[in-house]
Structure formats: structure tokens, C-alpha cells
Amino acid sequence: MAHVSPLRAALTDATEDGIFFDLAGIRRGYHTLRRELPGVDIRFALKSCPVDEVLGCLAGEGAGVDGASPHELEQALRAGVPAGRTHYGNTVKSDRDIAEAHRLGVRDFATDSIEDLAAIAAHAPGARVFCRLATSGDGALWGLSNKFGCSPADAVRILAAARGMGLTPSGLSVHVGSQQMTADAWHNAVDCLADVLTALGRRGIVLDHVNLGGGLPALGYLDRHGLPLEPPLDKIFAVIREGMRHLRKVHGEHLAFVMEPGRHLVADHGAVRAHVARLSERQRPDGERQHWLYLSCGKFNGLYEMDALQYPLVFPTHPDTGSGYVPAVLAGPTCDSDDAYPQGHALVHVPRDLASGDPVWVLSSGAYAISYTTQGFNGFAPLPYTCVGGGRP
Ligand SMILES: *Cc1c(COP(=O)(O)O)cnc(C)c1O
């Protein structure tokens, strides 16, 4: 019998909607990443999949956690991640958040402003701080460029001020944008990091680590046109390895490296089992006739990121025969008109005779699905999740 992945098996067996995570796949992906980037400490960006079993699986393999709130950090500690392998990676935090994280034992904090730095000094005395540099976000599906990070000049100013506040200036970080599709983005980030490390060295400030952030792409997505995205992952890894060598040359061989992947570790190892609400055809005001495939799941219960990509779909009750398909707009079930593939997304080819209730598998939907799920927009409940592949091979 052909080998069936635990994810496929779970989707095949499912009779109700849900989201499935393949722990064996996540574990494999983690070790592949460790092999590709030797010497890089992996701290899982918890927001990409805040599921205890996923966290426990990664923690069990030695991964740390990038937490963005006291609640996330607490979840990480509960899963068995040592406090020393966590950091508070959010530059946005209230006095209370900082104090709470410090109370939990977290000693590493991201920052990007003097105001935040002073708050860390006051509420997490003696902490280690790393400064986040802004990046352009170019080449990423989600750029993250405006809200976070400071200029190189500010970074030098902030880390120089840290000492005087009783803090340890420990590192620099970047995030090149989520689902970053170009190796150039890491190349540019390394150049920027090298400049700041050099400037800091001139002032006698020696850091112990660089945090290269998240942004590593998932492999399974389709673009807006429905074509495979095919990110140049091998090239990205090569640029990162070369960048690490360069930064050590600039700042000292002692320099340690951290990365905070989220999406890359979980996206392709999660899938949604949804069902067809209705396939219908309507005439629009401009006279054009259009098919719409309304699924039981959409933007508000698992598939929020449909604004920037298409998911590979499988219609298991309709084996692909190449005929009897119609182009349709994909949409979720709620009364929000944003709950659909936006204009500019290519139509999806779907079996013409889909009936209400037919199962639909939405592949590569393991990242951010849980975090972006609403409490039950229009009464459409959050998807229950199931983890498979849990036993060690
Ligand atoms: C969201 C986030 C990540 C993870 O990003 P991915 O693109 O999912 O890898 C890492 N670090 C920080 C600070 C983040 O905010």
C-alpha cells in the first residue's frame, strides 16, 4: 500500500470541519532547518500557531520561543521551554507587560525606542535588550515595515543608552517581512546589520547575538494567479549562511545567531477540512455571469490570509478528471464582503457539480489560522483543531 501522510489520512477520515496539524511533519521541518542553518538557535514565533501540542512538539526538539505578550510567554513556559530560551520579541509593550514578563523569568527584550528602553529599565531591571532595525519589507507578501524597527542611527543611540540605564545591550534584530520571497531581502538586512555592528564596535559596544527574525517562506502556497509561489529557499539559506560568516568577521567570531520562524515551520503541515456551502451562478450588475464557491470556512475562521495568496484546494469526492470544471470566485460563509478572494485573485477551477456538504481540503493553511480566527463571526464557530503524527517515529 502506498504511504499516506498522517495529514492526508486525517483529512480523508474527517467527517466534520476542522484544522489538522501534522506534528511529525513539523518536527521534520524543524530538523531540516537546523541542518540548513547550523549554529542558529531557533525560537518559534508562537503567534503563527499557538497550539500547545505544536509548541510542545517543537520545545521537545529543543526550540525556544519568540513571545509577543506575557500570555504567549507563559504558554511557552508551561510547555516546558526554559525561560532562557525565550525572549519578548514585541517592541510594543506596556509597563505592565514588561513587569509581568520579568516576573515570569524572561530576561531578553526587543526594543526600538528610547521610551520602551526606559520602561524596560524600570520594570525589568538588569535585562538584556536587543534593538530591532527597520527593513523595507520589499519582496514579502506581508511587509511589516512601518510599525516596527528603527534606523541604524537610532539603534546605535538606543544600545549606547542601554548601559547607562543598567541594561545589557545584547543584540540586534531584523524581520524582513513575512513570506519573504527574495534572498536579496536577507542580503540587504545583513548589510544594514554589518553597518550598525561596525558603528557599535567603534563605540566599544560589543553585542553577543544577532536575531535574523522570521520571514522564511512556506513552500505550498499559490500566488494570486493560482500559480505555485516557489520561493527560492535554498538561495535564501545560502545568503543567510554567508551573512552569518560576514557578520562574525565584522563583529567577532563569538557572535551567536537566533531566528524566529513562524510560518515556515507550520504552514505546510496544517490543513483545513471545510465543506461546500454552495456553488452558485449569479449575474452581476455589469451583466457578467460569475460562479461563486462559498465554503464553510473563510477569512474569519481559518483562512484570513486569503487576501494575499491562494491556497491549494482538493475536492476529494471529485477526482481531477480535467473536465466538468467551472471558474469561480472563492468565498467564506459570513456576511462580510471581504470574506472572499479579493479582486485581482484569479478564479479557481472547481468541479461544476459540487454539492452542498461536499468536503474541500484547504492545504498549506497551518500558519496563522488559529490566531486570526474570530470568536464566531456571524455564528460560524472557530474550527476545532486536531494534531496527528504525534508519536515519535
Ligand atoms: C510574526 C513574527 C515572526 C514570525 O514571522 P514569520 O514570517 O511567520 O516567520 C518572527 N518574529 C517576530 C518579531 C514577529 O513579529
The ligand as an SDF file (V2000), in Angstrom:
LIG
                    3D

 15 15  0  0  0  0  0  0  0  0999 V2000
    5.4630   37.3940   13.3420 C   0  0  0  0  0  0  0  0  0  0  0  0
    6.8750   37.4520   13.7910 C   0  0  0  0  0  0  0  0  0  0  0  0
    7.7450   36.4020   13.4660 C   0  0  0  0  0  0  0  0  0  0  0  0
    7.3570   35.2550   12.5910 C   0  0  0  0  0  0  0  0  0  0  0  0
    7.2400   35.6490   11.2690 O   0  0  0  0  0  0  0  0  0  0  0  0
    7.0420   34.5840   10.1100 P   0  0  0  0  0  0  0  0  0  0  0  0
    7.0180   35.4020    8.8840 O   0  0  0  0  0  0  0  0  0  0  0  0
    5.8000   33.8380   10.3720 O   0  0  0  0  0  0  0  0  0  0  0  0
    8.2360   33.6720   10.1460 O   0  0  0  0  0  0  0  0  0  0  0  0
    9.0200   36.4620   13.9630 C   0  0  0  0  0  0  0  0  0  0  0  0
    9.4330   37.4940   14.7340 N   0  0  0  0  0  0  0  0  0  0  0  0
    8.6290   38.5000   15.0680 C   0  0  0  0  0  0  0  0  0  0  0  0
    9.1470   39.5870   15.9380 C   0  0  0  0  0  0  0  0  0  0  0  0
    7.3320   38.5260   14.5970 C   0  0  0  0  0  0  0  0  0  0  0  0
    6.5340   39.5500   14.9100 O   0  0  0  0  0  0  0  0  0  0  0  0
  1  2  1  0
  2  3  1  0
  2 14  2  0
  3  4  1  0
  3 10  2  0
  4  5  1  0
  5  6  1  0
  6  7  2  0
  6  8  1  0
  6  9  1  0
 10 11  1  0
 11 12  2  0
 12 13  1  0
 12 14  1  0
 14 15  1  0
M  END
$$$$
